[in-house]
Amino acid sequence: MAGEASTSKTFPPTTNLQKFEMISTVTLCCAANEHVKRIERRIRLIKERNRCYWVNLPYTKASKVMIDENLFDINEWLNAYSKNGILRK
């Protein structure tokens, strides 16, 4: 019995179709050169946060790794909070 898996505490198997149906995603299509205000605001916010970060550092140049990690960190913190300001867990 030590090598056997307990079937009473496992979840029922799901197919790929059932997993896909559980994901509720809305895809919005837009034309080329169309302005999407929500996306443009998000890009502007990330750029502002990026500038605020680099202005306080003593470096005149930054490596690509530092820039990439900074942008990753900014996105991670922005995604950690919902619209009402409560930290997601």
C-alpha positions as CSV (number, residue, x, y, z in Angstrom):
1,M,0.0,0.0,0.0
2,A,3.0,2.3,0.4
3,G,3.6,2.5,-3.4
4,E,-0.1,2.8,-4.4
5,A,-1.8,6.2,-4.9
6,S,-4.9,6.9,-3.0
7,T,-7.8,7.5,-5.4
8,S,-10.2,8.9,-2.9
9,K,-8.3,12.2,-2.4
10,T,-7.4,12.9,-6.0
11,F,-9.3,15.2,-8.4
12,P,-11.2,13.7,-11.3
13,P,-9.3,13.6,-14.5
14,T,-10.1,16.4,-16.9
15,T,-9.6,16.6,-20.6
16,N,-7.9,19.4,-22.5
17,L,-11.3,20.6,-23.7
18,Q,-12.7,20.8,-20.2
19,K,-9.6,22.8,-19.1
20,F,-10.1,25.1,-22.1
21,E,-13.7,25.7,-21.2
22,M,-12.8,26.6,-17.6
23,I,-10.7,29.6,-18.8
24,S,-12.9,32.6,-19.5
25,T,-11.0,34.9,-21.8
26,V,-12.4,37.6,-24.0
27,T,-10.3,38.5,-27.1
28,L,-10.7,41.9,-28.5
29,C,-9.6,42.4,-32.0
30,C,-8.6,45.8,-33.3
31,A,-7.4,47.1,-36.6
32,A,-3.9,48.2,-37.5
33,N,-3.0,51.6,-36.1
34,E,-6.1,51.7,-34.0
35,H,-5.7,53.3,-30.6
36,V,-6.6,51.2,-27.6
37,K,-6.8,53.6,-24.7
38,R,-6.4,50.9,-22.0
39,I,-3.2,49.5,-23.5
40,E,-1.8,52.9,-24.2
41,R,-2.3,54.0,-20.6
42,R,-0.6,50.8,-19.3
43,I,2.4,51.4,-21.6
44,R,2.6,55.1,-20.4
45,L,2.4,53.9,-16.7
46,I,5.2,51.4,-17.2
47,K,7.4,54.0,-18.9
48,E,6.8,56.5,-16.1
49,R,7.7,53.9,-13.5
50,N,10.8,53.0,-15.4
51,R,12.0,56.6,-15.6
52,C,11.4,57.1,-11.8
53,Y,13.5,54.0,-11.1
54,W,16.5,55.0,-13.2
55,V,16.7,58.7,-12.2
56,N,17.8,57.8,-8.7
57,L,20.5,55.4,-9.7
58,P,24.2,56.6,-9.9
59,Y,24.7,54.8,-13.3
60,T,24.9,56.7,-16.6
61,K,24.3,53.5,-18.6
62,A,22.5,50.2,-17.8
63,S,23.0,46.8,-19.3
64,K,20.2,45.0,-21.1
65,V,19.8,42.5,-18.2
66,M,19.2,45.4,-15.7
67,I,16.6,47.0,-18.0
68,D,14.8,43.7,-18.6
69,E,14.8,42.9,-14.9
70,N,13.5,46.3,-14.0
71,L,10.6,46.0,-16.5
72,F,9.8,42.6,-15.2
73,D,9.8,43.9,-11.6
74,I,7.5,46.8,-12.6
75,N,5.0,44.5,-14.3
76,E,5.1,42.1,-11.4
77,W,4.2,44.8,-8.9
78,L,1.6,46.3,-11.1
79,N,0.0,42.9,-11.6
80,A,0.1,42.1,-7.9
81,Y,-2.5,44.7,-7.1
82,S,-6.1,44.6,-8.3
83,K,-8.1,47.7,-9.4
84,N,-9.3,48.4,-5.9
85,G,-5.7,48.4,-4.4
86,I,-5.9,45.1,-2.6
87,L,-2.9,42.8,-2.9
88,R,-3.7,39.6,-4.8
89,K,-2.6,36.3,-3.3
